[in-house]
Amino acid sequence: MRPIRLLAATLLVAALSACATGIGYTEYQPKIPALGAAIRPDVLLNNDKVGEAIAHGFFYVDRSPGNYEVTTTTEVKRTLSLVLEKGQTRYVRFSISLGFFAGHVYGELVEPDVGLAEIQDCKYTGGKE
């Protein structure tokens, strides 16, 4: 029985000696830049620039019914396809995911009630009508 206890104690000491040292997250967090703070890719609608994906911002365009592609490009090109019906309002949320050199900005179609709720705290950033 003794060799098992000794082994357990040895593993505990090894595990504790490998713990991280240094400044804690709450102290260091204010120094971390916001993810995507400088990333403001153009937003293309069927290859025409209609605005920029800006954090906490919104813009709108008014278009005829039809098929559309919403595209953003950073390190990679991301495209979202959607159909716009007569009298319909579509909401596209732009999010950022980690990339190798820069964040990847991608559009996601959201339900009107979700889009309308989320846009309430955003600022108008212009855009091309």
Buried (B, 14 or more C-beta within 10 A) or exposed (E): EEEEEEEEEEEEEEEEEEEEEEEEEEEEEEEEEEEBEEBBBBBBBEEEEBBBBBBEBBBBEEEEEEEBEBBBBBBEEBEBEBEBEEEEEBBBBBEBEEBEEBBBBBBEBBEEEEBEEEBEEEEEBEBEE
